[in-house]
Every structure is written in C-alpha cells, then in structure tokens.
Amino acid sequence: MLRKRLPLLLYSYLTTELLAPFFASFLILYSVFFLVRLIPLLEIVLDLGIGLADFIRLFSYIFPHLLLYVIPMASMTGVIIGFTRLTNDRELLALKACGISLRQMLPPVVLLASVIATLTGWFSVRLIPAGEVAIRQLMYQLAKEKIDKGIKEKKFTEALGEVVVYVDETKPDTGAWQGVYVSDMRGRQQPNIIMAKSGQMQADISRMAVTIILHDGTLHSTSGFDGQTVRFRRYQLRIPLKPPTKIDGDDVTQLSKSSMSQEQLLTEASRPNAHPQDVITFMSEYHHRLAMPVGCLILSLLGLPLGLQAGPGRKAIGLPLGLFFFVLYYMLSTVGQVMAEDKVLPVPTGLWLSNAIFSVLVLFVFRRTEQERPVVPEPVTLAGRWLLEGLLVRPYQRLAARLHRKPARQLQTTLSGSAGLLVHADPDTGLFHLPGCQMYRRAGLQFVSIKVAQKAGFSPCPHCEQRLTNPHA
C-alpha cells in the first residue's frame, strides 16, 4: 500500500517545492522587465495625456510580450532553486537511499514544465497578436481624444501637426463648430487658408485618420505672387493620425507580422504573388511562435540536473550555469532566425536549431548527473582553466607584482630613514615595533625614529627585523 501511495506523495511534494521558487523568480524577473519597459511607456503617457485607466489598458496589452521571456527564465530558475535546496538539505540523498532514482523524480518536473510551456504557447500564439491589434486601436483612439481635447473655443490648436484649427464656437450637444479658421501647411511653403461658417470633425479609427468637414466658406491659396480664392459649400480635409506611438523603438501602430494570427501568417505566405523574402519573414514568425514554448519546456528540464550540482561543501553553481545556458539558448535562437531570413538555412531548420541543440544537451547533462559525474567533462574543465589562467590570472599577477614593487621600495626607504616614523617600544622586553606589527599598539614607549630607539638600547622584534631585512616579504 505504501508503494502505491508513495509516487503521488513524492510528486506532490516535489511540485510544491518547485512552485514556490518559480513564483518568487517570476515576480522578481517581471518587476525588472517592467521597470525597463516603464520608461518608454512614460513618454507615451506624457505625450498623449493618458489617464490611469488607459495606462492600465495599455500595460495589459504589452503584458504578454514580457511574459514570453519572463516565464521560461522563471521556470528554469524555479527548478534549479528547488533542487538546489533539496540537495543542500540532504533530502535528495535520503530519497536516493530509499531507492528513488532521478528518473522517478522527473515526472513532476515534466508535468510542471509542460503546463508552463503550454501557457507560454498560448501567450505566443494568441495573446500577443491580439495585444498588438488592441494597442494599435487604443493608440489612435487616444490620439483622437487628444485632438478633441486640444480643439477649444477661441484658441488655435496645433494638435493636428501641420494643420492649425481655430473654432469660434462649439455646440456642446452635437460637437459641431461655428466660425472655423484652418491653416493647412502640408507640403507647402505658404499655407492654404480656409474660412467656413460651420464644420465638424469625424474620426475613422479603422483607417487611422480624421476628417474635417467644412460648410459654406472660402479657400485662399497663394503660390508666389499669384493668389486664388475658391468658394465652396462643402470641403473635406483628410488628416492621417500620427500619434507618438513608438515604445522602446518599436512602432506599435504598424500592423506587422507580429499582429497577425497563425492562420493569417500562413495565408500571407501562400499567396501566389507574394515576394520570396516576405514568405520567409511570415514563415519565420510562424515557426518562432511555436519554437518558443518548446524552448521553455527544454530549459525547464535542464534546470533539474543543474540544480543537483550543489551539495554540502560545494558551491551552488546551478544558477550561474542556468543563466549562461539561458543566454546561450537565445543567442542560438537569434542566430538561427537570422540565418533562416538570410536564406542560409531553411526556415524550419533555422528556427528549431536551438531547440534541437539544447535537447541533445539536456540528455547529455541529465545522463552525466544520473551517473553522478561532473556536468562538464574533465578535459573541457582543464582546458577552460588553462585558458582562464593564461588570459586573466597570469596577466593580473604580473600587473600586481609590478604595482607592488613601488610600495616595497617606499617601505624600504621609510624603514631605513632616520626620521618621520613613530616607533613603539616595550621596556619589559627591550624590543621595538613598527607600524603594522601585532604588538605595535601594546608597547608604551614612543620614539621618533628607528635610530633613536636603537640608541636607547631597544632592538626590533623578530617580525619587524624580518621586515627591515626583506621589505618584499
């Protein structure tokens, strides 16, 4: 009966031990990513005059972007910390003594990593494209609201860029204008002046533009010394909206490949008249969204053998190794994507290259850990140590030796001088001590120099005598 209930008890215990560091790592990493992303967000908040409610909406649309990188790293870190604690507290040793192998501990890690990878895939495939479209619509809505707030009675507004609008009166119920003056400088050195009895503004968020409709007025156009006046009953000005929509260098209002669903990417890539480079770009994005969740699963499984590298009397190197492998994974992923987009590799090969390499790496590391062998083979360790000593340690030792020569010469000059050094002497032992000696503060007599102390009958203690004879020691 005990054997039947043991796996469930073991799995629930291991899962609990992994969830706590996962959530802690998630909060810490997300806070760091949030602070990095907050600075460019504040620029948009100030430019568009966004309130708290709209800021929360904007941040919720960007939320999935952050999780796409935070969740895999937090998952890997949680597994490493969890098994590091089990190893340091000798709980893992107790489990092995009970006949439980590493392979029997693997199912809860695989289950937890699979759930987290599935969540990452949902963010990558569904939420991020939806968030891109929502950000685009929100930005233009906020730009429209900024224009509406900027156009006030009896005031010139420059909220429309090169189009300046003056409204004499605004009807509160309909928003219609009375007594309108417009200066249009778009593409001209001298503005077109438009005056109308009435007008209104309409926004077309789907086309990202606003339209000013004027009634019963005149248009005054000047070109050099020639002028022209045109009377009209209805005149329309179409103005594309150009809000400050760049967040950390990315224009969030551009409907790009990141805003498309998986089905749209395949549709665009399969169009008969599609450009070959566009096909590669769309397929690269398609495979990238699928490869990221699988990478999250692989990195989480890698955390198990890395967490077991700790132990009583040994340094916990799991986290530094985890950070190294995490950076290496994303470097390989970026290199593979660039090679695929440059037609060096096929798109599936380039986008799944990092996952294939790290799958082999996980099997290799897990196998060596199960056999209780070092993760890094001894020849590789010796080669790395040799390179480290040759490139860093030995040059540093030479530099330190050169810098140490000057203080040693200064010490010799000072010790051999007849003045300027306060010497302490002990009348009970007949010995004097130099600054830096352990007995220096305990001696009661003081002499202004070594020569004066020697004339008074005192001799240096063994430690100070060695310093006098060999200052480099």
GIJO-V83430 format. One record per residue. N is the residue number from 1. RES is the residue in one letter. PHI is phi as a letter, one per 40 degrees, with the letter a starting at -180 (* if undefined). OMEGA is omega in radians with two decimals (* if undefined). Layout:
# GIJO-V83430
<<N | RES | PHI | OMEGA> <N | RES | PHI | OMEGA>>
This chain:
# GIJO-V83430
<<1 | M | * | -3.12> <2 | L | c | -3.12> <3 | R | c | 3.13> <4 | K | c | -3.09> <5 | R | c | -3.07> <6 | L | c | -3.12> <7 | P | d | 3.13> <8 | L | c | 3.10> <9 | L | c | 3.14> <10 | L | c | -3.10> <11 | Y | c | 3.13> <12 | S | c | 3.13> <13 | Y | c | 3.13> <14 | L | c | 3.12> <15 | T | c | 3.11> <16 | T | c | 3.13> <17 | E | c | -3.12> <18 | L | c | -3.08> <19 | L | c | -3.10> <20 | A | c | 3.09> <21 | P | c | 3.09> <22 | F | c | -3.13> <23 | F | c | 3.09> <24 | A | c | 3.11> <25 | S | c | 3.14> <26 | F | c | -3.13> <27 | L | c | -3.12> <28 | I | c | -3.11> <29 | L | c | -3.13> <30 | Y | c | 3.10> <31 | S | c | 3.12> <32 | V | c | 3.13> <33 | F | c | -3.14> <34 | F | c | 3.14> <35 | L | c | 3.10> <36 | V | c | -3.11> <37 | R | c | -3.03> <38 | L | c | -3.07> <39 | I | c | 3.07> <40 | P | c | 3.07> <41 | L | c | -3.13> <42 | L | c | 3.11> <43 | E | c | 3.11> <44 | I | c | 3.12> <45 | V | d | -3.12> <46 | L | c | -3.10> <47 | D | c | -3.08> <48 | L | c | -3.13> <49 | G | g | -3.07> <50 | I | c | 3.05> <51 | G | c | -3.08> <52 | L | c | -3.11> <53 | A | c | 3.13> <54 | D | c | 3.09> <55 | F | c | 3.10> <56 | I | c | 3.08> <57 | R | c | -3.14> <58 | L | c | -3.12> <59 | F | c | 3.13> <60 | S | c | 3.10> <61 | Y | c | 3.12> <62 | I | c | -3.09> <63 | F | d | -3.12> <64 | P | c | 3.12> <65 | H | d | -3.12> <66 | L | c | -3.09> <67 | L | c | -3.12> <68 | L | c | 3.12> <69 | Y | b | -3.10> <70 | V | c | -3.04> <71 | I | c | 3.12> <72 | P | d | -3.13> <73 | M | c | 3.12> <74 | A | c | 3.12> <75 | S | c | 3.12> <76 | M | c | -3.14> <77 | T | c | 3.13> <78 | G | c | 3.12> <79 | V | c | -3.14> <80 | I | c | -3.11> <81 | I | c | -3.12> <82 | G | c | -3.12> <83 | F | c | 3.02> <84 | T | c | 3.11> <85 | R | c | 3.11> <86 | L | c | -3.14> <87 | T | c | -3.11> <88 | N | c | 3.12> <89 | D | c | 3.11> <90 | R | g | 3.08> <91 | E | c | 3.11> <92 | L | c | 3.09> <93 | L | c | 3.11> <94 | A | c | 3.12> <95 | L | c | 3.10> <96 | K | c | 3.11> <97 | A | c | 3.10> <98 | C | c | 3.09> <99 | G | g | 3.14> <100 | I | c | -3.11> <101 | S | c | 3.12> <102 | L | c | 3.14> <103 | R | c | 3.09> <104 | Q | c | 3.08> <105 | M | c | -3.04> <106 | L | c | -3.07> <107 | P | d | 3.12> <108 | P | c | 3.10> <109 | V | c | 3.12> <110 | V | c | -3.13> <111 | L | c | -3.14> <112 | L | c | 3.13> <113 | A | c | 3.13> <114 | S | c | 3.11> <115 | V | c | 3.14> <116 | I | c | 3.12> <117 | A | c | 3.08> <118 | T | c | 3.09> <119 | L | c | 3.09> <120 | T | c | 3.10> <121 | G | c | 3.09> <122 | W | c | 3.07> <123 | F | c | -3.05> <124 | S | c | -3.02> <125 | V | c | -3.01> <126 | R | b | -2.96> <127 | L | c | -3.09> <128 | I | c | 3.07> <129 | P | c | 3.11> <130 | A | c | 3.10> <131 | G | c | 3.10> <132 | E | c | 3.14> <133 | V | c | -3.13> <134 | A | c | 3.09> <135 | I | c | -3.13> <136 | R | d | -3.14> <137 | Q | c | -3.13> <138 | L | c | -3.11> <139 | M | c | -3.13> <140 | Y | c | 3.04> <141 | Q | c | 3.11> <142 | L | c | 3.09> <143 | A | c | 3.09> <144 | K | c | 3.12> <145 | E | c | 3.11> <146 | K | c | 3.11> <147 | I | c | 3.13> <148 | D | c | 3.13> <149 | K | c | -3.09> <150 | G | c | -3.13> <151 | I | c | -3.12> <152 | K | b | -3.11> <153 | E | c | 3.05> <154 | K | f | 3.09> <155 | K | a | 3.05> <156 | F | c | 3.13> <157 | T | b | 3.10> <158 | E | b | -3.12> <159 | A | c | -3.13> <160 | L | c | 3.09> <161 | G | g | -3.08> <162 | E | c | 3.09> <163 | V | b | -3.13> <164 | V | b | -3.07> <165 | V | b | 3.04> <166 | Y | b | -3.13> <167 | V | b | -3.12> <168 | D | c | -3.09> <169 | E | a | 3.11> <170 | T | b | 3.11> <171 | K | c | -3.06> <172 | P | c | -3.04> <173 | D | c | -3.10> <174 | T | b | -3.08> <175 | G | g | 3.13> <176 | A | c | -3.12> <177 | W | b | 3.01> <178 | Q | b | -3.12> <179 | G | g | -3.00> <180 | V | b | 3.06> <181 | Y | b | -3.10> <182 | V | b | 3.03> <183 | S | b | -3.07> <184 | D | b | -3.12> <185 | M | b | -3.05> <186 | R | c | 3.09> <187 | G | g | -3.08> <188 | R | b | 3.02> <189 | Q | c | 3.07> <190 | Q | b | -2.99> <191 | P | c | 2.89> <192 | N | c | -3.14> <193 | I | b | -3.11> <194 | I | b | 3.09> <195 | M | b | -3.09> <196 | A | a | 3.13> <197 | K | c | -3.09> <198 | S | a | 3.13> <199 | G | a | 3.10> <200 | Q | a | -3.14> <201 | M | b | 3.10> <202 | Q | b | -3.13> <203 | A | b | 3.07> <204 | D | b | -3.05> <205 | I | c | -3.12> <206 | S | c | 3.13> <207 | R | c | 3.07> <208 | M | f | -3.12> <209 | A | a | 3.00> <210 | V | b | 3.14> <211 | T | b | 3.05> <212 | I | c | -3.13> <213 | I | b | -3.10> <214 | L | b | -3.12> <215 | H | b | 3.00> <216 | D | f | 3.14> <217 | G | a | -3.13> <218 | T | b | 3.09> <219 | L | b | -3.12> <220 | H | b | -3.11> <221 | S | b | -3.13> <222 | T | b | 3.08> <223 | S | b | -3.06> <224 | G | g | 3.12> <225 | F | c | -3.12> <226 | D | c | 3.11> <227 | G | b | -3.13> <228 | Q | a | 3.12> <229 | T | b | -3.12> <230 | V | b | 3.06> <231 | R | c | -3.10> <232 | F | a | 3.00> <233 | R | c | 3.14> <234 | R | a | -3.12> <235 | Y | a | -3.09> <236 | Q | b | 3.03> <237 | L | b | 3.12> <238 | R | c | -3.03> <239 | I | b | 3.05> <240 | P | c | 3.11> <241 | L | c | 3.11> <242 | K | b | 3.13> <243 | P | c | 3.06> <244 | P | c | -2.98> <245 | T | b | 3.13> <246 | K | c | 3.12> <247 | I | b | 3.12> <248 | D | f | 3.09> <249 | G | g | -3.14> <250 | D | b | 3.11> <251 | D | c | -3.04> <252 | V | c | -3.13> <253 | T | c | 3.12> <254 | Q | c | 3.11> <255 | L | c | -3.03> <256 | S | b | -3.12> <257 | K | c | -3.14> <258 | S | c | 3.13> <259 | S | c | -3.07> <260 | M | c | 3.03> <261 | S | c | 3.12> <262 | Q | c | 3.12> <263 | E | c | 3.12> <264 | Q | c | 3.10> <265 | L | c | 3.12> <266 | L | c | 3.14> <267 | T | c | 3.14> <268 | E | c | -3.13> <269 | A | c | -3.10> <270 | S | c | 3.11> <271 | R | c | -3.10> <272 | P | c | -3.09> <273 | N | c | -3.12> <274 | A | c | 3.10> <275 | H | c | -3.11> <276 | P | d | 3.14> <277 | Q | c | 3.08> <278 | D | c | 3.09> <279 | V | c | 3.12> <280 | I | c | -3.13> <281 | T | c | -3.13> <282 | F | c | 3.14> <283 | M | c | 3.08> <284 | S | c | 3.10> <285 | E | c | 3.14> <286 | Y | c | -3.12> <287 | H | c | 3.13> <288 | H | c | 3.14> <289 | R | c | 3.12> <290 | L | c | -3.09> <291 | A | c | -3.10> <292 | M | c | 3.10> <293 | P | c | 3.09> <294 | V | c | 3.06> <295 | G | c | 3.08> <296 | C | c | 3.11> <297 | L | c | -3.10> <298 | I | c | -3.14> <299 | L | c | 3.11> <300 | S | c | 3.11> <301 | L | c | 3.11> <302 | L | c | 3.14> <303 | G | c | -3.14> <304 | L | c | 3.12> <305 | P | c | 3.11> <306 | L | c | 3.10> <307 | G | c | -3.14> <308 | L | c | 3.13> <309 | Q | c | 3.11> <310 | A | c | 3.12> <311 | G | i | 3.12> <312 | P | d | 3.14> <313 | G | g | 3.12> <314 | R | b | 3.11> <315 | K | c | 3.11> <316 | A | c | -3.09> <317 | I | c | -3.09> <318 | G | c | -3.11> <319 | L | c | 3.06> <320 | P | d | 3.09> <321 | L | c | 3.11> <322 | G | c | 3.10> <323 | L | c | 3.11> <324 | F | c | -3.13> <325 | F | c | 3.10> <326 | F | c | 3.12> <327 | V | c | 3.13> <328 | L | c | -3.14> <329 | Y | c | -3.10> <330 | Y | c | 3.03> <331 | M | c | 3.11> <332 | L | c | 3.12> <333 | S | c | 3.13> <334 | T | c | 3.13> <335 | V | c | 3.12> <336 | G | c | 3.12> <337 | Q | c | 3.11> <338 | V | c | 3.13> <339 | M | c | 3.10> <340 | A | c | -3.14> <341 | E | c | 3.06> <342 | D | c | 3.08> <343 | K | g | 3.05> <344 | V | c | 3.12> <345 | L | b | 2.98> <346 | P | c | -3.06> <347 | V | d | 3.13> <348 | P | d | -3.13> <349 | T | c | -3.12> <350 | G | c | -3.09> <351 | L | c | 3.14> <352 | W | b | -3.10> <353 | L | c | -3.11> <354 | S | c | 3.11> <355 | N | c | 3.13> <356 | A | c | -3.13> <357 | I | c | -3.08> <358 | F | c | 3.03> <359 | S | c | 3.07> <360 | V | c | -3.14> <361 | L | c | 3.13> <362 | V | c | 3.12> <363 | L | c | -3.13> <364 | F | c | -3.11> <365 | V | c | 3.14> <366 | F | c | 3.13> <367 | R | c | -3.14> <368 | R | c | 3.11> <369 | T | c | 3.12> <370 | E | c | 3.09> <371 | Q | c | -3.14> <372 | E | f | 3.07> <373 | R | b | 3.14> <374 | P | c | 3.13> <375 | V | c | 3.14> <376 | V | c | 3.12> <377 | P | d | -3.06> <378 | E | c | 3.10> <379 | P | d | 3.12> <380 | V | c | 3.12> <381 | T | c | -3.14> <382 | L | c | 3.12> <383 | A | c | 3.11> <384 | G | c | 3.11> <385 | R | c | 3.12> <386 | W | c | 3.10> <387 | L | c | 3.14> <388 | L | c | 3.13> <389 | E | c | -3.11> <390 | G | c | -3.07> <391 | L | c | -3.04> <392 | L | b | -2.96> <393 | V | c | -3.08> <394 | R | c | 3.05> <395 | P | d | 3.11> <396 | Y | c | 3.12> <397 | Q | c | 3.12> <398 | R | c | 3.14> <399 | L | c | 3.12> <400 | A | c | 3.12> <401 | A | c | 3.11> <402 | R | c | 3.13> <403 | L | c | -3.10> <404 | H | c | -3.10> <405 | R | c | -3.10> <406 | K | c | 3.06> <407 | P | c | 3.13> <408 | A | c | 3.10> <409 | R | c | 3.12> <410 | Q | c | 3.12> <411 | L | c | 3.13> <412 | Q | c | 3.14> <413 | T | c | -3.10> <414 | T | c | -3.10> <415 | L | c | -3.12> <416 | S | c | -3.14> <417 | G | c | -3.11> <418 | S | c | -3.10> <419 | A | a | 3.03> <420 | G | g | -3.13> <421 | L | b | -3.12> <422 | L | c | -3.08> <423 | V | b | 3.08> <424 | H | b | -3.11> <425 | A | b | -3.14> <426 | D | b | -3.10> <427 | P | c | -3.13> <428 | D | c | -3.11> <429 | T | c | -3.10> <430 | G | g | -3.12> <431 | L | b | 3.01> <432 | F | b | -3.02> <433 | H | b | 3.13> <434 | L | c | 3.08> <435 | P | d | -3.08> <436 | G | h | 3.10> <437 | C | c | -3.13> <438 | Q | c | -3.10> <439 | M | c | -3.04> <440 | Y | c | -3.07> <441 | R | c | -3.09> <442 | R | c | -3.14> <443 | A | c | -3.02> <444 | G | c | -3.09> <445 | L | c | 3.12> <446 | Q | b | 3.07> <447 | F | b | -3.07> <448 | V | c | -3.13> <449 | S | a | 3.14> <450 | I | c | -3.12> <451 | K | c | 3.13> <452 | V | c | 3.13> <453 | A | c | 3.12> <454 | Q | c | 3.09> <455 | K | c | 3.12> <456 | A | c | 3.06> <457 | G | g | -3.14> <458 | F | c | 3.11> <459 | S | b | -3.11> <460 | P | c | 3.06> <461 | C | c | -3.09> <462 | P | d | -3.13> <463 | H | c | -3.13> <464 | C | c | 3.10> <465 | E | c | 3.09> <466 | Q | c | 3.10> <467 | R | c | 3.12> <468 | L | c | -3.10> <469 | T | c | -3.10> <470 | N | b | -3.10> <471 | P | c | -3.11> <472 | H | c | -3.08> <473 | A | c | *>>
